[in-house]
Amino acid sequence: GLFKSPWTHVLVDEIQDLSPLQLGLVRSLLSASGDGFFGIGDPCQSIYGFRGAHGDCLDFFRQSWPNLDVISLLANYRSRKGIVDASGALPAAAAAEAGAPAPVSLQALRREPALMSLFAAPSADAEAIWVAERAARLRGTGSHSLDDADSASRNKKHGNDGPGADHSPGDIAILVRAHALASVYRKALARKGIPVSEPAADVFWEDERVDIIIRAAGRMLGIAPSEIPDEAVVPECPDKIFANGPLGVAAYLVSCPPFDEAFWASAPFHSLVRAYDANGGWAGLITWINLKNELERVRAKGEKVQVLSLHAAKGLEFRTVFLPALEDGLLPFAGPELLTGKLPEKQAGLNALAEERRLLYVGMTRARDYLYLSHAERRSLYGRELRLRPSRFLEALPLELFTRSALVAHTSRREERLSLL
């Protein structure tokens, strides 16, 4: 006979991240009417299309269950009003481009003014110095050497009380589109004596390629560490190779993408080898990862400024967020063409472009009190110098809400002084 589900209620969180297969599974667990379904999600935070997320879960469920009730939660308790208003311009712009009705705006319950700044730098190094100086100032250790002459008057004009020097390092996050962008900001913070954390450096299994190896080993054993995303790509590698440990895997997958010689020589891979030996094999290693005290990790990171990818920051919040490297080719990301130093003539398709815009939305809405955006005229990346225009997404923002400043390239004497800070 027909399958009768034993469940009367199915509750699903983060529905915007579900793949078509997962959406179909949820639908199959319920009756044809969908009675008993309760899902929570935010279409504006759908950023996992590259992992196979459907992209429009709401449309899927509406087509499956025409009588679906949708309850919109419009009160924002996290961020100050300026941040909510500025970030809300992004989904509005996306709807306008798609010819869809404008989404209902979120309403900020925190009415105090938010300091929001947009900085144009002549180089990535100058941008990183600007970020580090402001992070130091938030901690009460800044020298104010990069103040603009009229910044106080602009803050007054926008109703912004400058941020107090009352931040702990863990109150601050620097969010970037790609991990390769992180090092320049980490180094600038270190020169200021500010403790800084990069997850891939602090926790080796959060490195993207170590993640893949551990997931593959976990599937071989029928177990998997909770830290590893379910959508990780598993390499084709025989069980007998995994039985020889990480070094055996390295010998077998030596140049199989996404692996390369640089990865096998990297600190995260060497940490994996040591942890494998220390825990007596894959089973012990995976158990150790699962049993790591999450509270201890959070407490340790609370003593450091977080340098995270935009994807990794989803679900987190910070008092102050820096969003540097907002340039076309980086956000929206141009993909593999950027590795060659040659940008494509046409950017990614509409769906990919919309997801990149949502990434910026996610990044902006991580901030509770203060938000700093910046871009640079030139930066070195993947061994090449790139000269990229400011991100097209900035055009949708209400820039009148931001304090805007620039350090122009022709002030070479000023730039030389900055490089010594």
URDARA-V717800 format. One record per residue. SS is DSSP state (alpha for helix, beta for strand, coil for the rest). PHI is phi in radians with two decimals (* if undefined). OMEGA is omega in radians with two decimals (NA if undefined). Layout:
BEGIN
ss:SS phi:PHI omega:OMEGA
ss:SS phi:PHI omega:OMEGA
END
This chain:
BEGIN
ss:coil phi:* omega:-3.14
ss:coil phi:-1.23 omega:3.10
ss:coil phi:-1.17 omega:3.08
ss:coil phi:-1.97 omega:-3.09
ss:coil phi:-1.18 omega:3.08
ss:coil phi:-1.37 omega:-3.07
ss:coil phi:-1.77 omega:3.08
ss:coil phi:-1.72 omega:3.11
ss:coil phi:-2.37 omega:3.08
ss:beta phi:-2.23 omega:-3.11
ss:beta phi:-1.90 omega:-3.07
ss:beta phi:-2.27 omega:3.10
ss:beta phi:-1.75 omega:3.07
ss:coil phi:0.93 omega:-3.06
ss:alpha phi:-1.15 omega:-3.14
ss:alpha phi:-1.21 omega:-3.12
ss:alpha phi:-1.66 omega:-3.04
ss:coil phi:-1.36 omega:3.06
ss:beta phi:-1.44 omega:3.07
ss:alpha phi:-0.95 omega:3.12
ss:alpha phi:-1.11 omega:3.14
ss:alpha phi:-1.16 omega:3.09
ss:alpha phi:-1.09 omega:3.10
ss:alpha phi:-1.10 omega:3.11
ss:alpha phi:-1.11 omega:3.11
ss:alpha phi:-1.03 omega:-3.14
ss:alpha phi:-1.07 omega:-3.09
ss:alpha phi:-1.23 omega:-3.13
ss:coil phi:-1.39 omega:-3.04
ss:coil phi:-2.11 omega:3.10
ss:coil phi:-1.24 omega:-3.11
ss:coil phi:-1.08 omega:-3.14
ss:coil phi:-1.44 omega:-3.10
ss:coil phi:1.40 omega:-3.14
ss:coil phi:-0.98 omega:3.12
ss:coil phi:1.71 omega:3.12
ss:beta phi:-1.50 omega:3.03
ss:beta phi:-2.43 omega:-3.12
ss:beta phi:-2.11 omega:3.10
ss:beta phi:-2.13 omega:3.12
ss:coil phi:-3.00 omega:3.14
ss:coil phi:-2.37 omega:3.14
ss:alpha phi:-1.00 omega:3.14
ss:alpha phi:-1.23 omega:3.13
ss:alpha phi:-1.99 omega:3.07
ss:coil phi:-1.44 omega:-3.00
ss:coil phi:-2.24 omega:-3.06
ss:coil phi:-2.04 omega:3.07
ss:alpha phi:-1.04 omega:-3.13
ss:alpha phi:-1.18 omega:3.06
ss:alpha phi:-1.71 omega:3.09
ss:coil phi:1.80 omega:3.10
ss:beta phi:-1.07 omega:-3.03
ss:coil phi:-1.07 omega:3.12
ss:coil phi:1.81 omega:3.12
ss:coil phi:-2.60 omega:-3.08
ss:alpha phi:-1.12 omega:-3.11
ss:alpha phi:-1.11 omega:3.10
ss:alpha phi:-1.10 omega:3.12
ss:alpha phi:-1.03 omega:-3.10
ss:alpha phi:-1.23 omega:3.11
ss:alpha phi:-1.16 omega:3.09
ss:alpha phi:-1.24 omega:3.13
ss:alpha phi:-1.27 omega:-3.07
ss:coil phi:-2.29 omega:-3.07
ss:coil phi:-1.01 omega:-3.13
ss:coil phi:-1.59 omega:-3.12
ss:coil phi:-1.03 omega:3.04
ss:coil phi:-1.63 omega:3.12
ss:coil phi:-2.02 omega:3.13
ss:coil phi:-1.89 omega:-3.13
ss:coil phi:-1.64 omega:3.08
ss:coil phi:-1.71 omega:-2.94
ss:coil phi:-1.91 omega:3.14
ss:beta phi:-1.57 omega:3.11
ss:beta phi:-1.80 omega:-3.10
ss:beta phi:-1.70 omega:-2.98
ss:beta phi:-1.51 omega:-2.87
ss:beta phi:-1.78 omega:3.05
ss:beta phi:-1.16 omega:-2.97
ss:alpha phi:-0.98 omega:-3.10
ss:alpha phi:-1.05 omega:-3.14
ss:alpha phi:-1.17 omega:3.11
ss:alpha phi:-1.10 omega:-3.11
ss:alpha phi:-1.17 omega:-3.11
ss:alpha phi:-1.17 omega:-3.13
ss:alpha phi:-1.17 omega:3.14
ss:alpha phi:-1.13 omega:3.10
ss:alpha phi:-1.20 omega:-3.10
ss:alpha phi:-1.25 omega:3.07
ss:alpha phi:-1.11 omega:3.08
ss:alpha phi:-1.12 omega:3.12
ss:alpha phi:-1.15 omega:3.12
ss:alpha phi:-1.10 omega:3.13
ss:alpha phi:-1.13 omega:3.14
ss:alpha phi:-1.10 omega:3.13
ss:alpha phi:-1.11 omega:-3.10
ss:alpha phi:-1.48 omega:-3.10
ss:coil phi:1.23 omega:-3.12
ss:coil phi:-1.76 omega:3.09
ss:coil phi:-1.07 omega:3.12
ss:coil phi:-1.13 omega:3.12
ss:coil phi:-1.19 omega:3.08
ss:coil phi:-1.23 omega:-3.05
ss:coil phi:-1.30 omega:3.00
ss:coil phi:-1.24 omega:3.12
ss:beta phi:-1.98 omega:-3.13
ss:beta phi:-1.39 omega:3.06
ss:beta phi:-1.48 omega:3.07
ss:beta phi:-1.60 omega:-3.02
ss:coil phi:-1.63 omega:-3.11
ss:coil phi:-1.17 omega:-3.07
ss:coil phi:-1.16 omega:3.10
ss:coil phi:-1.88 omega:3.03
ss:beta phi:-1.38 omega:3.09
ss:beta phi:-2.23 omega:-3.03
ss:beta phi:-2.30 omega:3.05
ss:beta phi:-2.18 omega:-3.05
ss:beta phi:-2.09 omega:3.06
ss:beta phi:-1.88 omega:-3.08
ss:beta phi:-1.95 omega:3.08
ss:coil phi:-1.33 omega:-3.10
ss:coil phi:-2.67 omega:3.11
ss:alpha phi:-1.12 omega:3.13
ss:alpha phi:-1.13 omega:3.12
ss:alpha phi:-1.15 omega:3.10
ss:alpha phi:-1.10 omega:-3.12
ss:alpha phi:-1.13 omega:3.09
ss:alpha phi:-1.10 omega:3.11
ss:alpha phi:-1.05 omega:3.12
ss:alpha phi:-1.10 omega:-3.08
ss:alpha phi:-1.12 omega:3.14
ss:alpha phi:-1.08 omega:-3.14
ss:alpha phi:-1.23 omega:3.06
ss:alpha phi:-1.11 omega:3.10
ss:alpha phi:-1.10 omega:-3.13
ss:alpha phi:-1.13 omega:3.11
ss:alpha phi:-1.08 omega:3.11
ss:coil phi:-1.59 omega:3.12
ss:coil phi:1.48 omega:-3.11
ss:coil phi:-2.12 omega:-3.07
ss:coil phi:-1.38 omega:-3.13
ss:coil phi:-1.69 omega:-3.12
ss:coil phi:1.07 omega:-3.06
ss:coil phi:-1.27 omega:-3.13
ss:coil phi:-1.87 omega:3.12
ss:coil phi:-1.10 omega:2.98
ss:coil phi:-1.47 omega:-3.06
ss:coil phi:-1.03 omega:-3.08
ss:coil phi:-1.90 omega:-3.08
ss:alpha phi:-1.12 omega:-3.13
ss:alpha phi:-1.11 omega:-3.14
ss:alpha phi:-1.18 omega:3.12
ss:alpha phi:-1.17 omega:3.09
ss:alpha phi:-1.05 omega:3.12
ss:alpha phi:-1.12 omega:3.12
ss:alpha phi:-1.04 omega:-3.09
ss:coil phi:-1.52 omega:-3.14
ss:coil phi:1.30 omega:-3.07
ss:coil phi:-1.71 omega:2.91
ss:coil phi:-1.46 omega:-3.11
ss:coil phi:-1.01 omega:-3.13
ss:coil phi:-1.15 omega:3.10
ss:coil phi:-1.34 omega:3.14
ss:coil phi:-1.48 omega:-3.01
ss:coil phi:-2.27 omega:-3.11
ss:coil phi:-1.54 omega:2.85
ss:coil phi:-1.54 omega:-3.14
ss:alpha phi:-0.95 omega:-3.11
ss:alpha phi:-1.22 omega:3.07
ss:alpha phi:-1.37 omega:-2.97
ss:beta phi:-2.03 omega:3.07
ss:beta phi:-2.33 omega:2.99
ss:beta phi:-2.02 omega:-3.02
ss:beta phi:-1.96 omega:-3.08
ss:beta phi:-2.21 omega:-3.10
ss:coil phi:-1.30 omega:-3.11
ss:coil phi:-2.37 omega:-3.10
ss:alpha phi:-1.03 omega:-3.10
ss:alpha phi:-1.11 omega:-3.14
ss:alpha phi:-1.43 omega:-2.92
ss:alpha phi:-1.26 omega:-2.92
ss:alpha phi:-1.09 omega:-3.08
ss:alpha phi:-1.12 omega:3.13
ss:alpha phi:-1.35 omega:3.09
ss:alpha phi:-1.07 omega:-3.13
ss:alpha phi:-1.15 omega:3.14
ss:alpha phi:-1.14 omega:3.09
ss:alpha phi:-1.14 omega:-3.14
ss:alpha phi:-1.07 omega:3.11
ss:alpha phi:-1.13 omega:3.09
ss:coil phi:-1.50 omega:-3.12
ss:coil phi:1.33 omega:-3.12
ss:coil phi:-1.69 omega:3.12
ss:coil phi:-1.14 omega:-3.03
ss:beta phi:-2.37 omega:-3.10
ss:beta phi:-2.12 omega:2.93
ss:beta phi:-2.13 omega:-3.03
ss:alpha phi:-0.93 omega:-3.09
ss:alpha phi:-1.12 omega:3.13
ss:alpha phi:-1.47 omega:-3.08
ss:alpha phi:-1.40 omega:-3.10
ss:coil phi:-2.24 omega:-2.93
ss:alpha phi:-1.09 omega:-3.09
ss:alpha phi:-1.32 omega:3.02
ss:alpha phi:-1.52 omega:2.98
ss:coil phi:-1.13 omega:-2.99
ss:alpha phi:-1.01 omega:-3.07
ss:alpha phi:-1.47 omega:2.98
ss:alpha phi:-1.09 omega:3.06
ss:alpha phi:-0.90 omega:-3.12
ss:alpha phi:-1.11 omega:-3.12
ss:alpha phi:-1.12 omega:-3.11
ss:alpha phi:-1.15 omega:3.09
ss:alpha phi:-1.05 omega:-3.14
ss:alpha phi:-1.09 omega:3.11
ss:alpha phi:-1.12 omega:3.12
ss:alpha phi:-1.11 omega:3.11
ss:alpha phi:-1.19 omega:3.09
ss:alpha phi:-1.05 omega:-3.10
ss:alpha phi:-1.55 omega:-3.08
ss:coil phi:1.42 omega:3.08
ss:coil phi:-2.31 omega:3.10
ss:coil phi:-2.73 omega:3.13
ss:coil phi:-1.20 omega:-3.09
ss:coil phi:-1.13 omega:-3.10
ss:coil phi:-1.25 omega:-2.96
ss:coil phi:-1.65 omega:-3.10
ss:coil phi:-1.07 omega:-3.05
ss:coil phi:-1.19 omega:-3.06
ss:coil phi:-1.60 omega:-3.08
ss:coil phi:-1.05 omega:3.10
ss:coil phi:-1.36 omega:-3.11
ss:coil phi:-1.79 omega:-3.13
ss:coil phi:-1.25 omega:3.04
ss:coil phi:-1.35 omega:-3.07
ss:coil phi:-2.63 omega:-3.10
ss:coil phi:-1.05 omega:3.13
ss:alpha phi:-1.01 omega:-3.09
ss:alpha phi:-1.14 omega:3.08
ss:alpha phi:-1.26 omega:3.11
ss:alpha phi:-1.09 omega:3.13
ss:coil phi:-1.09 omega:3.12
ss:coil phi:-1.54 omega:3.06
ss:alpha phi:1.45 omega:-3.09
ss:alpha phi:-1.02 omega:-3.12
ss:alpha phi:-1.19 omega:3.06
ss:alpha phi:-1.16 omega:3.09
ss:alpha phi:-1.11 omega:-3.14
ss:alpha phi:-1.08 omega:-3.14
ss:alpha phi:-1.15 omega:-3.09
ss:alpha phi:-1.41 omega:-3.06
ss:coil phi:-1.84 omega:-2.93
ss:coil phi:-0.87 omega:-3.12
ss:coil phi:-2.25 omega:3.13
ss:coil phi:-1.50 omega:-3.13
ss:coil phi:-0.97 omega:0.18
ss:coil phi:-1.60 omega:-3.10
ss:coil phi:-1.58 omega:3.08
ss:coil phi:-2.70 omega:-3.08
ss:alpha phi:-1.07 omega:-3.14
ss:alpha phi:-1.10 omega:3.13
ss:alpha phi:-1.18 omega:-3.10
ss:alpha phi:-1.11 omega:3.11
ss:coil phi:-1.69 omega:-3.01
ss:coil phi:-1.43 omega:3.11
ss:alpha phi:-1.08 omega:3.13
ss:alpha phi:-1.03 omega:-3.14
ss:alpha phi:-1.20 omega:3.11
ss:alpha phi:-1.11 omega:3.07
ss:alpha phi:-1.14 omega:3.08
ss:alpha phi:-1.08 omega:3.12
ss:alpha phi:-1.05 omega:-3.13
ss:alpha phi:-1.11 omega:-3.13
ss:alpha phi:-1.18 omega:3.09
ss:alpha phi:-1.08 omega:-3.14
ss:alpha phi:-1.16 omega:-3.08
ss:alpha phi:-1.15 omega:-3.07
ss:coil phi:-1.82 omega:3.01
ss:coil phi:1.29 omega:3.08
ss:coil phi:2.11 omega:-3.06
ss:alpha phi:-1.09 omega:-3.08
ss:alpha phi:-1.08 omega:3.13
ss:alpha phi:-1.14 omega:3.14
ss:alpha phi:-1.11 omega:-3.10
ss:alpha phi:-1.17 omega:3.07
ss:alpha phi:-1.09 omega:3.12
ss:alpha phi:-1.07 omega:3.11
ss:alpha phi:-1.09 omega:-3.13
ss:alpha phi:-1.13 omega:-3.07
ss:alpha phi:-1.61 omega:3.10
ss:coil phi:-1.01 omega:-3.09
ss:coil phi:-1.30 omega:-3.11
ss:alpha phi:-1.05 omega:-3.12
ss:alpha phi:-1.11 omega:3.11
ss:alpha phi:-1.11 omega:3.14
ss:alpha phi:-1.12 omega:3.14
ss:alpha phi:-1.10 omega:-3.13
ss:alpha phi:-1.13 omega:3.14
ss:alpha phi:-1.13 omega:-3.13
ss:alpha phi:-1.23 omega:3.14
ss:coil phi:-1.14 omega:3.12
ss:coil phi:-1.65 omega:-3.10
ss:coil phi:-2.37 omega:2.96
ss:beta phi:-1.19 omega:-3.11
ss:beta phi:-1.59 omega:2.98
ss:beta phi:-1.94 omega:-2.97
ss:beta phi:-2.26 omega:2.93
ss:beta phi:-1.33 omega:3.12
ss:alpha phi:-1.05 omega:3.12
ss:alpha phi:-1.13 omega:-3.10
ss:alpha phi:-1.22 omega:-3.08
ss:alpha phi:-1.41 omega:-3.10
ss:coil phi:-1.00 omega:-3.13
ss:coil phi:1.60 omega:3.14
ss:coil phi:-1.74 omega:3.05
ss:coil phi:-2.59 omega:-3.09
ss:beta phi:-2.49 omega:3.07
ss:beta phi:-1.11 omega:-3.09
ss:beta phi:-2.26 omega:3.13
ss:beta phi:-2.20 omega:2.98
ss:beta phi:-1.82 omega:3.06
ss:beta phi:-2.13 omega:-3.14
ss:coil phi:-1.55 omega:3.07
ss:coil phi:1.01 omega:3.11
ss:coil phi:-1.51 omega:-3.08
ss:beta phi:-2.29 omega:3.07
ss:coil phi:-1.08 omega:-3.03
ss:beta phi:1.88 omega:3.05
ss:beta phi:-1.83 omega:3.00
ss:coil phi:-2.62 omega:0.13
ss:coil phi:-1.23 omega:-3.09
ss:beta phi:-1.36 omega:-3.06
ss:coil phi:-1.43 omega:3.11
ss:coil phi:1.49 omega:-3.04
ss:coil phi:-1.01 omega:-3.13
ss:alpha phi:-1.04 omega:-3.14
ss:alpha phi:-1.12 omega:-3.14
ss:alpha phi:-1.11 omega:-3.14
ss:alpha phi:-1.53 omega:-3.08
ss:coil phi:1.42 omega:-3.14
ss:coil phi:-2.07 omega:-3.12
ss:coil phi:-1.32 omega:3.12
ss:coil phi:-1.18 omega:3.11
ss:coil phi:-1.13 omega:3.11
ss:coil phi:-2.04 omega:3.13
ss:coil phi:-1.28 omega:-3.09
ss:coil phi:-1.06 omega:-3.14
ss:coil phi:-1.06 omega:-3.04
ss:alpha phi:-1.05 omega:-3.11
ss:alpha phi:-1.13 omega:3.12
ss:alpha phi:-1.14 omega:3.14
ss:alpha phi:-1.12 omega:3.11
ss:alpha phi:-1.11 omega:3.12
ss:alpha phi:-1.19 omega:3.09
ss:alpha phi:-1.11 omega:3.09
ss:alpha phi:-1.12 omega:3.11
ss:alpha phi:-1.14 omega:3.06
ss:alpha phi:-1.05 omega:3.10
ss:alpha phi:-1.12 omega:3.09
ss:alpha phi:-1.04 omega:3.11
ss:alpha phi:-1.04 omega:-3.13
ss:alpha phi:-1.08 omega:-3.12
ss:alpha phi:-1.12 omega:-3.07
ss:coil phi:-1.43 omega:2.98
ss:coil phi:-1.32 omega:-3.03
ss:beta phi:-1.48 omega:3.06
ss:beta phi:-1.61 omega:-2.97
ss:beta phi:-2.08 omega:-3.00
ss:beta phi:-2.35 omega:-3.04
ss:beta phi:-2.42 omega:3.14
ss:beta phi:-2.10 omega:3.07
ss:beta phi:-1.91 omega:3.12
ss:beta phi:-2.75 omega:3.06
ss:beta phi:-2.61 omega:-3.09
ss:beta phi:-2.26 omega:3.13
ss:coil phi:-1.23 omega:-3.14
ss:coil phi:-2.57 omega:3.07
ss:beta phi:-2.74 omega:3.06
ss:beta phi:-1.66 omega:-3.11
ss:beta phi:-2.64 omega:-3.13
ss:coil phi:0.96 omega:3.08
ss:coil phi:1.38 omega:-3.14
ss:beta phi:-2.25 omega:3.02
ss:beta phi:-1.58 omega:-3.14
ss:beta phi:-1.92 omega:3.03
ss:coil phi:-2.15 omega:-3.01
ss:coil phi:-2.07 omega:3.11
ss:coil phi:-1.35 omega:3.09
ss:beta phi:-0.98 omega:-3.11
ss:coil phi:-0.96 omega:3.09
ss:alpha phi:-1.08 omega:-3.11
ss:alpha phi:-1.19 omega:3.13
ss:alpha phi:-1.13 omega:-3.11
ss:alpha phi:-1.12 omega:-3.11
ss:alpha phi:-1.45 omega:-3.06
ss:coil phi:-1.39 omega:3.05
ss:coil phi:-1.33 omega:-3.00
ss:alpha phi:-1.13 omega:3.09
ss:alpha phi:-1.17 omega:3.10
ss:alpha phi:-1.47 omega:-3.04
ss:coil phi:-1.83 omega:2.87
ss:beta phi:-1.36 omega:-3.07
ss:beta phi:-1.95 omega:3.13
ss:beta phi:-2.60 omega:-3.11
ss:beta phi:-2.61 omega:2.99
ss:beta phi:-2.12 omega:-2.97
ss:coil phi:-1.41 omega:-3.00
ss:coil phi:-1.16 omega:-3.04
ss:coil phi:-1.31 omega:3.07
ss:coil phi:-1.47 omega:-2.98
ss:alpha phi:-1.13 omega:-3.13
ss:alpha phi:-1.11 omega:3.10
ss:alpha phi:-1.10 omega:-3.11
ss:alpha phi:-1.16 omega:3.12
ss:alpha phi:-1.11 omega:3.10
ss:alpha phi:-1.09 omega:-3.11
ss:alpha phi:-1.06 omega:-3.07
ss:alpha phi:-1.16 omega:-3.13
ss:coil phi:-1.61 omega:-3.07
ss:coil phi:-1.28 omega:NA
END
